[in-house]
């Protein structure tokens, strides 16, 4: 069975064509390397469109949804607020590990407000908007993602 994954990029500037998003290709490559069939990324403005994109993806019941962007303190950074109501269970240790990995490179990692958790049988994680922050997050997820998906599918993992 092929696992499906989705990506939501929260960036008003990328969604309106001010610049090209750099994070989605990094996430898509990582997911493909881990055997996921990747749904084309949704690049949406910050705020409520993030929640709408997440709900649309969750309706497809993918194994994983990765978001990038909208986790900081700017007035329109609302990805955590759009994500949290959709989660059935949080996995705080994942975000703690992602912030810890980022903090090794920049003290600004402590400002990331992202969530990680489960919506139905889908793992959802909010990564920062920068490609380096995305890489830090994916590095943390690397040894976890297979076991995490196995557990959500009802198995006990390895």
C-alpha positions as CSV (number, residue, x, y, z in Angstrom):
1,X,0.0,0.0,0.0
2,X,1.4,3.4,-1.0
3,X,1.1,6.0,1.6
4,X,-0.1,9.4,0.5
5,X,1.1,12.8,1.7
6,X,0.1,16.4,1.3
7,X,1.9,19.7,1.7
8,X,0.4,23.1,2.6
9,X,2.6,26.2,2.2
10,X,1.4,29.2,4.2
11,X,2.8,32.2,2.5
12,X,0.8,35.2,1.3
13,X,3.8,36.4,-0.7
14,X,4.4,33.0,-2.4
15,X,0.6,32.6,-3.0
16,X,0.4,36.0,-4.7
17,X,3.5,35.4,-6.8
18,X,5.8,37.9,-5.1
19,X,8.4,35.1,-4.9
20,X,8.6,31.4,-5.5
21,X,8.2,29.1,-2.5
22,X,11.4,27.2,-1.8
23,X,10.1,24.8,0.9
24,X,7.5,22.7,-1.0
25,X,10.1,21.1,-3.3
26,X,12.3,20.2,-0.3
27,X,9.3,18.6,1.5
28,X,8.1,16.8,-1.6
29,X,11.5,15.3,-2.3
30,X,11.8,14.1,1.3
31,X,8.4,12.6,1.3
32,X,9.1,10.8,-2.1
33,X,12.4,9.5,-0.7
34,X,10.3,8.0,2.2
35,X,8.0,6.2,-0.2
36,X,5.0,8.6,-0.1
37,X,2.8,9.5,-3.1
38,X,2.8,13.3,-2.8
39,X,-0.3,15.3,-3.7
40,X,0.7,18.6,-5.4
41,X,1.5,21.3,-2.8
42,X,-1.2,23.9,-1.9
43,X,0.4,27.3,-1.7
44,X,-2.1,29.6,0.1
45,X,-2.1,33.0,1.9
46,X,-1.5,33.0,5.6
47,X,-4.6,32.7,7.9
48,X,-7.9,31.0,7.2
49,X,-6.9,29.7,3.7
50,X,-4.4,27.5,5.6
51,X,-7.3,25.9,7.5
52,X,-9.3,25.4,4.4
53,X,-6.4,23.7,2.6
54,X,-5.7,21.5,5.6
55,X,-9.4,20.4,5.8
56,X,-9.4,19.7,2.0
57,X,-6.3,17.5,2.4
58,X,-7.5,15.7,5.5
59,X,-10.7,14.8,3.5
60,X,-8.4,12.7,1.3
61,X,-7.2,10.8,4.5
62,X,-3.4,11.0,3.6
63,X,-0.9,9.4,6.0
64,X,1.0,12.7,6.4
65,X,0.4,16.4,6.0
66,X,3.3,18.8,6.3
67,X,2.8,22.5,6.5
68,X,5.5,25.1,6.1
69,X,5.2,28.8,7.2
70,X,2.9,30.9,9.3
71,X,4.4,29.6,12.6
72,X,6.0,32.9,13.8
73,X,4.8,36.0,15.5
74,X,3.8,38.2,12.6
75,X,0.1,39.3,12.8
76,X,-0.9,37.0,9.9
77,X,1.1,34.0,11.2
78,X,-1.9,31.8,12.0
79,X,-0.9,28.3,10.9
80,X,-0.9,26.9,14.5
81,X,-4.3,28.4,15.2
82,X,-5.7,26.9,11.9
83,X,-4.1,23.5,12.7
84,X,-4.8,22.9,16.3
85,X,-8.7,22.6,16.1
86,X,-8.2,19.9,13.4
87,X,-6.0,17.7,15.6
88,X,-7.5,14.8,17.7
89,X,-4.3,14.3,19.6
90,X,-1.1,16.4,19.9
91,X,2.4,14.9,19.8
92,X,4.3,17.6,21.7
93,X,7.6,15.7,21.8
94,X,8.0,16.1,18.0
95,X,7.7,19.9,18.2
96,X,10.1,20.0,21.2
97,X,12.6,18.0,19.2
98,X,12.2,20.2,16.1
99,X,12.7,23.4,18.1
100,X,15.7,21.9,19.8
101,X,17.3,20.9,16.5
102,X,16.6,24.4,15.1
103,X,18.0,26.1,18.3
104,X,21.4,24.4,17.6
105,X,21.6,26.8,14.6
106,X,19.6,29.8,15.6
107,X,18.0,31.1,18.8
108,X,15.0,32.2,16.7
109,X,13.8,28.6,16.5
110,X,12.4,29.1,20.0
111,X,9.8,31.5,18.4
112,X,8.2,28.8,16.2
113,X,4.7,28.0,17.5
114,X,4.0,25.0,15.3
115,X,2.0,21.9,16.3
116,X,2.4,18.2,15.6
117,X,-0.4,15.7,16.1
118,X,-2.9,13.4,14.6
119,X,-6.2,14.1,12.8
120,X,-7.9,10.8,12.4
121,X,-5.1,8.5,11.1
122,X,-3.2,11.4,9.5
123,X,0.0,12.8,11.0
124,X,0.1,16.6,10.7
125,X,3.2,18.7,11.4
126,X,3.8,22.5,11.2
127,X,7.3,23.3,10.0
128,X,8.8,26.8,9.8
129,X,8.7,28.8,6.6
130,X,12.4,28.8,5.8
131,X,14.0,26.0,3.8
132,X,16.7,25.6,6.6
133,X,13.9,25.3,9.2
134,X,12.1,22.8,7.0
135,X,15.3,20.7,6.7
136,X,15.8,20.8,10.5
137,X,12.3,19.5,11.0
138,X,12.6,16.8,8.3
139,X,15.8,15.6,9.9
140,X,14.0,15.2,13.2
141,X,11.2,13.3,11.5
142,X,13.5,11.0,9.5
143,X,13.9,8.2,12.0
144,X,10.3,8.6,13.2
145,X,8.0,8.8,10.2
146,X,7.9,5.1,9.3
147,X,7.1,3.9,12.9
148,X,4.7,6.8,13.3
149,X,2.7,5.8,10.2
150,X,2.8,2.1,11.2
151,X,1.2,3.0,14.5
152,X,-1.5,5.2,13.0
153,X,-2.4,2.4,10.6
154,X,-3.0,0.1,13.6
155,X,0.3,-1.7,13.7
156,X,2.9,-1.7,16.4
157,X,5.8,-0.5,14.3
158,X,9.2,-2.0,14.6
